[in-house]
């Protein structure tokens, strides 16, 4: 028998006084009187345990704020933007003058059934995290695929500032080739200055270091050397090294997929990309940035990094085995561009060694050891003439 029932029985059946009941069961007089009044009014329901939850919660989130949080969550999710507690917290503070903690927003979303609580993850302290100290200290780059409504595949290249996560340049092409990387990099430099270093994966448009020594430096590698920019590449099979730009591309493609009108041309795709980049840079906070600021604000908040490295001693040398063609020429790829070198028909089918030091080339006959030709590659032209007169001049009439 419960204690409330014992107390009521003692008073109503046994006829004990309230004082006697209090002394016997060690309860307060006010509680006994309250219990008697409830029993006379409710009967047996007086013995049912009642919730101890307070009737009023002065610190509870107002209902209109709860409705606003759910509205923001639905709006951001439908448009393809990040709709987590951190983003909602920023929108409340910046656009609605409401300050709430992320944990409070998270609990509201859980109660509304909009977030499924996940099991505990590894603590953030267990991850090794890298971030450049200054803007323009490191630019990350990568490209990804996106399919148009006409089933044609496109490729989108991104240049991202490692410190601020600012999307410096994002553009779409049928295919991203070596010249595309160089052109977009130069455009980004025109707008934001020259970075101290770059970080990319090992795609052939970025580096030829795994090409087996064929072709030498590509155009992008040669440009970085000329501008004294440090080139950094991720280890093979370690995509997390370039995780910032890859995460950006995931966010961008999620937003593109959520748009009601999908692009059918490169122009339409570029318009959507430009809209997303403006929102990403200026209108949304980045969770990895201090004070949850926007990438544009983080990029402008600190001075830009200087290029302190001199790469004048960074020379490119290689030895190449080749055979002179039947029309007396050799081919050599330099800065991602194929050049034809005139040797002379008299050396046709001759096996040669090509000693290459940056733009300086020495061609040696493998059989005799004779130097056939020495030249400096003119990168502005495809054919490198021998300088010899091709045909003897006819005697001019006096």
Legacy VTK file of the C-alpha trace (Angstrom):
# vtk DataFile Version 3.0
C-alpha trace
ASCII
DATASET POLYDATA
POINTS 398 float
0.000 0.000 0.000
1.332 3.434 -0.908
2.064 6.036 1.736
-0.694 8.442 0.568
-3.244 5.623 0.889
-1.971 4.765 4.394
-2.317 8.380 5.481
-5.835 8.758 4.081
-6.941 5.428 5.583
-5.563 6.405 8.972
-7.542 9.635 8.977
-10.800 8.564 7.330
-11.146 4.953 8.565
-9.148 4.747 11.799
-10.220 8.239 12.903
-6.714 9.419 13.831
-6.037 13.121 14.017
-3.768 14.868 11.557
-1.158 15.417 14.280
-1.149 11.724 15.169
-0.748 10.740 11.511
2.135 13.197 11.113
3.919 11.771 14.155
3.335 8.192 13.064
4.384 8.461 9.424
6.806 11.412 9.704
5.078 13.627 7.179
4.196 17.299 7.205
0.794 18.630 8.205
0.479 20.689 5.028
0.983 17.587 2.882
-1.674 15.655 4.840
-4.213 18.474 4.493
-3.399 18.789 0.771
-3.839 15.041 0.321
-7.173 15.041 2.183
-8.502 17.904 0.068
-7.461 16.125 -3.133
-9.093 12.846 -1.924
-12.397 14.540 -1.153
-12.381 16.144 -4.626
-10.931 13.408 -6.860
-11.484 10.186 -4.949
-9.182 7.326 -5.917
-7.343 9.548 -8.481
-5.704 11.272 -5.536
-3.424 8.223 -5.141
-2.119 8.287 -8.731
1.515 9.614 -8.853
1.716 13.069 -10.366
4.447 14.633 -12.525
6.913 16.835 -10.690
7.483 18.909 -13.808
7.047 22.640 -13.108
3.904 24.263 -14.447
5.867 27.258 -15.748
9.307 27.414 -17.437
10.431 31.046 -17.577
13.633 30.140 -19.480
11.927 28.012 -22.120
12.341 29.038 -25.764
9.271 31.056 -26.845
6.923 29.189 -29.209
7.364 31.761 -32.008
11.147 31.213 -31.915
10.646 27.446 -32.074
8.412 27.932 -35.134
11.055 30.195 -36.693
13.762 27.561 -36.177
11.655 24.882 -37.855
10.820 27.277 -40.702
14.509 28.074 -41.275
15.364 24.374 -41.193
12.778 23.551 -43.859
13.701 26.528 -46.043
17.451 25.812 -45.997
16.983 22.082 -46.562
14.675 22.568 -49.551
17.082 24.973 -51.266
20.021 22.590 -50.788
21.971 24.685 -48.263
23.375 23.457 -44.972
20.560 23.332 -42.405
22.391 22.253 -39.267
22.142 23.921 -35.834
25.284 26.024 -36.443
23.882 27.537 -39.657
20.452 28.147 -38.112
22.127 29.768 -35.105
23.948 32.195 -37.434
20.767 33.088 -39.360
18.868 33.733 -36.135
21.590 36.062 -34.872
22.298 37.879 -38.147
18.808 38.220 -39.633
16.333 37.889 -36.737
18.238 39.348 -33.751
17.711 36.118 -31.782
20.565 34.528 -29.824
20.365 30.837 -28.976
23.004 28.196 -28.376
23.565 25.474 -30.952
22.717 22.821 -28.357
19.315 24.432 -27.719
18.555 24.518 -31.444
19.664 20.895 -31.730
17.250 19.823 -28.949
14.384 21.719 -30.599
15.059 20.002 -33.925
15.245 16.603 -32.216
11.894 17.169 -30.459
10.379 18.165 -33.801
11.633 14.937 -35.378
13.871 16.791 -37.852
17.149 15.315 -36.546
17.807 11.702 -35.655
20.246 11.536 -32.715
23.425 9.790 -33.835
25.711 7.569 -31.765
28.751 9.228 -30.277
31.468 9.980 -32.819
35.204 10.222 -32.368
36.122 13.424 -30.495
37.304 16.276 -32.688
40.549 16.349 -30.738
41.466 12.980 -32.270
41.688 14.451 -35.775
44.848 16.055 -37.129
43.608 19.262 -38.711
45.573 21.633 -40.908
44.667 25.195 -41.801
46.821 27.888 -43.360
47.542 30.783 -40.999
46.935 33.551 -43.554
44.852 34.127 -46.693
46.742 33.364 -49.919
49.144 31.140 -48.001
47.761 28.064 -49.770
45.195 27.661 -52.530
43.543 24.293 -53.009
42.215 23.169 -56.371
40.267 20.228 -57.757
37.611 19.545 -60.374
34.467 17.445 -60.283
31.841 16.152 -62.730
28.263 17.343 -63.159
25.767 15.970 -65.711
23.417 18.286 -67.615
19.786 17.462 -68.356
20.737 16.517 -71.931
22.940 13.766 -70.394
26.151 15.551 -71.365
28.928 15.429 -68.786
30.708 18.605 -67.662
33.604 19.297 -65.328
33.749 22.092 -62.732
37.119 23.405 -61.539
37.509 25.168 -58.188
40.198 27.336 -56.609
39.693 27.652 -52.828
41.645 29.627 -50.222
42.810 27.201 -47.516
42.679 29.718 -44.639
39.292 31.360 -45.207
37.522 28.702 -47.381
36.756 31.541 -49.827
35.758 30.173 -53.236
38.172 32.207 -55.356
37.147 30.847 -58.741
34.625 28.219 -59.868
33.845 27.588 -63.542
32.391 24.830 -65.718
33.862 23.294 -68.887
33.231 20.363 -71.181
36.566 18.998 -69.998
39.210 20.384 -67.676
42.556 20.205 -69.476
46.037 21.483 -68.678
45.457 24.896 -70.352
42.202 25.194 -68.383
44.113 24.937 -65.096
46.621 27.566 -66.216
43.954 29.977 -67.528
41.736 29.745 -64.417
44.769 30.099 -62.143
45.891 33.259 -63.936
42.348 34.700 -63.741
42.291 34.004 -60.007
45.667 35.699 -59.582
44.337 38.785 -61.380
41.511 39.020 -58.823
43.215 37.996 -55.585
46.984 38.279 -56.035
49.648 35.577 -56.123
49.519 32.799 -53.496
52.535 31.473 -51.638
51.688 27.849 -52.448
49.150 25.551 -54.067
47.774 22.189 -52.932
46.242 19.724 -55.397
45.984 16.016 -56.050
48.175 14.220 -58.586
46.003 14.634 -61.667
47.977 15.083 -64.884
46.534 18.578 -65.328
48.284 19.586 -62.086
51.512 17.557 -62.089
53.448 15.068 -64.191
55.479 13.656 -61.308
53.930 10.191 -61.766
54.148 10.171 -65.555
57.418 8.238 -65.572
59.521 11.248 -66.550
57.789 11.697 -69.895
56.903 15.165 -71.046
58.713 17.096 -68.309
56.875 19.765 -66.353
53.426 20.669 -67.601
52.261 24.237 -68.114
50.948 24.635 -64.571
54.128 23.336 -62.946
56.272 25.609 -65.126
54.088 28.617 -64.275
54.428 27.970 -60.547
58.187 27.758 -60.889
58.328 31.013 -62.859
56.234 32.791 -60.200
58.194 31.299 -57.268
55.089 29.531 -55.953
55.551 26.366 -53.893
53.699 23.390 -55.355
52.302 20.835 -52.902
50.564 17.610 -53.901
48.691 15.076 -51.811
49.952 11.566 -51.265
48.422 8.942 -53.562
45.184 7.506 -52.154
44.976 10.257 -49.495
42.064 12.468 -50.660
41.607 13.963 -47.191
44.729 16.070 -47.781
42.631 18.193 -50.160
39.523 17.752 -48.031
38.525 21.425 -47.941
38.038 21.777 -51.687
36.419 18.338 -51.941
33.971 19.234 -49.173
33.166 22.464 -51.002
32.414 20.521 -54.163
30.097 18.173 -52.271
28.180 21.143 -50.852
27.989 22.798 -54.271
26.728 19.659 -56.045
24.138 19.063 -53.309
22.847 22.602 -53.869
22.859 22.224 -57.650
20.917 18.971 -57.440
18.276 20.603 -55.203
17.454 23.341 -57.714
13.986 23.033 -59.310
15.278 23.884 -62.795
18.291 21.813 -63.766
20.757 23.269 -66.324
20.871 21.992 -69.892
23.783 24.134 -71.127
27.140 25.242 -69.793
25.867 28.820 -69.605
22.915 27.852 -67.422
25.179 25.751 -65.205
27.616 28.659 -64.807
24.793 30.992 -63.761
23.755 28.566 -61.022
27.374 28.175 -59.925
27.801 31.958 -59.680
24.653 32.208 -57.538
25.867 29.484 -55.202
29.400 30.914 -54.902
28.044 34.352 -53.906
25.841 32.775 -51.248
28.666 30.509 -50.041
31.159 33.363 -49.754
28.932 36.117 -48.334
25.635 34.773 -46.949
26.412 31.625 -44.974
28.718 31.000 -42.000
31.360 28.321 -42.297
31.421 25.878 -39.390
35.214 25.550 -39.494
35.874 29.282 -39.196
36.365 31.154 -35.946
33.277 32.991 -34.720
31.307 31.192 -37.454
32.101 34.002 -39.926
31.590 33.903 -43.679
34.526 32.996 -45.962
34.569 36.526 -47.424
34.802 38.086 -43.959
37.558 35.665 -42.915
39.535 36.375 -46.101
39.360 40.153 -45.554
40.092 40.006 -41.814
43.808 39.206 -42.025
46.781 40.347 -44.152
47.705 38.235 -47.153
50.660 35.843 -47.072
53.884 36.783 -48.856
55.905 34.570 -51.158
59.149 34.131 -49.235
60.519 31.236 -51.294
62.860 31.767 -54.233
62.764 28.952 -56.775
65.538 30.254 -59.030
67.626 27.198 -58.107
64.750 24.809 -58.823
65.871 23.538 -62.232
64.300 20.782 -64.277
66.714 18.333 -65.841
66.096 15.146 -67.771
67.661 12.863 -70.361
65.566 11.600 -73.222
66.305 8.862 -75.790
64.766 9.439 -79.197
65.190 8.856 -82.945
65.207 11.638 -85.529
62.215 11.341 -87.837
62.576 10.725 -91.572
62.016 14.421 -92.255
64.793 15.397 -89.828
62.854 16.483 -86.737
62.458 15.694 -83.035
59.527 16.446 -80.753
59.750 17.697 -77.187
56.984 18.599 -74.769
57.768 21.712 -72.750
55.395 23.412 -70.293
52.601 21.198 -71.506
53.088 22.177 -75.160
54.567 19.995 -77.906
57.431 21.563 -79.867
59.047 20.320 -83.093
62.830 20.721 -83.286
64.560 20.878 -86.643
67.664 18.647 -86.835
68.205 18.173 -90.569
67.358 15.458 -93.079
70.971 14.286 -93.100
70.375 12.952 -89.560
67.144 11.111 -90.413
66.589 7.901 -88.368
69.631 8.703 -86.188
69.292 7.581 -82.539
70.019 10.528 -80.270
70.260 11.611 -76.640
68.509 14.816 -75.621
69.983 16.549 -72.567
67.389 18.980 -71.236
68.075 21.678 -68.635
64.985 23.887 -68.291
64.712 25.421 -71.796
68.264 24.526 -72.830
68.454 21.429 -75.077
71.527 19.570 -76.366
71.062 16.848 -79.016
73.845 14.205 -79.217
74.325 11.416 -81.753
74.303 8.190 -79.708
76.525 6.367 -82.177
79.337 8.921 -82.510
78.901 11.177 -79.473
78.771 14.212 -81.776
76.706 17.210 -80.684
74.177 17.630 -83.487
72.410 20.708 -82.159
72.208 23.027 -79.161
69.288 25.402 -78.715
67.066 27.303 -76.304
63.393 26.450 -76.756
61.260 29.378 -77.867
58.022 28.576 -76.036
56.068 31.045 -78.180
56.330 28.850 -81.315
55.786 25.185 -82.122
58.596 24.692 -84.636
62.178 25.352 -83.647
64.045 25.934 -86.959
67.673 25.013 -87.466
68.545 28.451 -88.789
69.989 26.934 -91.953
68.889 28.090 -95.382
66.449 25.469 -96.585
67.147 25.960 -100.328
70.194 27.604 -101.945
69.443 31.045 -103.252
69.431 31.497 -106.989
71.965 33.816 -108.492
70.403 37.232 -108.709
70.722 39.046 -111.979
72.900 42.059 -111.879
LINES 1 399
398 0 1 2 3 4 5 6 7 8 9 10 11 12 13 14 15 16 17 18 19 20 21 22 23 24 25 26 27 28 29 30 31 32 33 34 35 36 37 38 39 40 41 42 43 44 45 46 47 48 49 50 51 52 53 54 55 56 57 58 59 60 61 62 63 64 65 66 67 68 69 70 71 72 73 74 75 76 77 78 79 80 81 82 83 84 85 86 87 88 89 90 91 92 93 94 95 96 97 98 99 100 101 102 103 104 105 106 107 108 109 110 111 112 113 114 115 116 117 118 119 120 121 122 123 124 125 126 127 128 129 130 131 132 133 134 135 136 137 138 139 140 141 142 143 144 145 146 147 148 149 150 151 152 153 154 155 156 157 158 159 160 161 162 163 164 165 166 167 168 169 170 171 172 173 174 175 176 177 178 179 180 181 182 183 184 185 186 187 188 189 190 191 192 193 194 195 196 197 198 199 200 201 202 203 204 205 206 207 208 209 210 211 212 213 214 215 216 217 218 219 220 221 222 223 224 225 226 227 228 229 230 231 232 233 234 235 236 237 238 239 240 241 242 243 244 245 246 247 248 249 250 251 252 253 254 255 256 257 258 259 260 261 262 263 264 265 266 267 268 269 270 271 272 273 274 275 276 277 278 279 280 281 282 283 284 285 286 287 288 289 290 291 292 293 294 295 296 297 298 299 300 301 302 303 304 305 306 307 308 309 310 311 312 313 314 315 316 317 318 319 320 321 322 323 324 325 326 327 328 329 330 331 332 333 334 335 336 337 338 339 340 341 342 343 344 345 346 347 348 349 350 351 352 353 354 355 356 357 358 359 360 361 362 363 364 365 366 367 368 369 370 371 372 373 374 375 376 377 378 379 380 381 382 383 384 385 386 387 388 389 390 391 392 393 394 395 396 397
